[in-house]
Amino acid sequence: MNLKTRLSVFVPKNFRPGRAITLLSNAIEREIRICWAFTWRDLSASVIPGAMYTTAALRSLESTPTASLVIQTLTRSLIYFLLYIYAFDIANQINGIAEDEVNKPDRPLPSGLVSLRGAYIRWYATTAAHLVVGAAWGVLPWTVIWVLSTIYASFYGGDKHWVTKNILFMSVGSVCLLQAAWALVAPLTAREWRWALLLSSILGIVASVQDLRDLEGDSIAGRRTLPVVLGSNFRWIMATIICTAPLVCWMLDLLVCYSGIGLALSMFYLAYRVFSGCTKEYDHKTYMMLTYIYCGCISVRMVSR
């Protein structure tokens, strides 16, 4: 029996290599579209700052890193933080179908792009992959903390109250992001710990800005977010808190000189937007601006050693 005859036992008679390649290509393209649909709103709060902070860690090395090391490390960073946000977004959106039908009907689950079963399969797969790469690349503790935080926030009620949803979860998530991004390259020092804890704490305090855009859906879901709790008073209270943030940063020596001035101006404008917002679209852009400010703070570490 020749090789062709032996292979025919395992290969269907109607098998066409070209058709198989087309099917595989279509499947990959579909998964990319699904990944984008789940994550595009959160890339500026995950993949982008993660890659930026990894870049800052590369610049902190005593010897200039080789091109191959830079490419390898940034590739790892992009893969790691794509899994970081993809796994979270799937879990978060599985938990939030009812309010997404009101707030964000274009998301994969309410739009019908993905079934609930398909979402669970992808969540298990991405979470497992995230843990595997976290272990392989030396950042497993931060991966485990993030996975456990995601499970608590998405499946055990951690998203139901503003304290656990923003002050706790957002702060912990930011610490996991920053510490993992740095540890992909270099050991964590006291300076990195202090900087990550300060920036993450401030982010957690002002992160309730994101809940302005989801007020109607959160009310339906029974969430006690700060805009729901404070009602019409939320805007001026949060605007006041945001205006004091630059002063706190100066007092704690988080950002100084030109970076401090830039932070102050951007935070004052953010406060103005919070106070004057009146539509979901406007409030969404306000939250996105907060993520840009977060990236801007990280960029300071990229240009200074």
Secondary structure, DSSP 8 states (H G I E B T S, - for coil): --HHHHHHTTS-TT--HHHHHHHHHHHHHHHHHHHHHHHGGGGGGTHHHHHHHHHHHHHHSSS---HHHHHHHHHHHHHHHHHHHHHHHHHHHHHTHHHHHHH-TTSHHHHTSS-HHHHHHHHHHHHHHHHHHHHHTT-HHHHHHHHHHHHHHHHSSTTSBHIIIIIIHHHHHHHHHHHHHHHTTS---HHHHHHHHHHHHHHHHHGGGGGGTTHHHHHHHT-B-HHHHHGGGHHHHHHHHHHHHHHHHHHTTSS-HHHHHHHHHHHHHHHHHHHH--SHHHHHHHHHHHHHHHHHHHHHHHH--
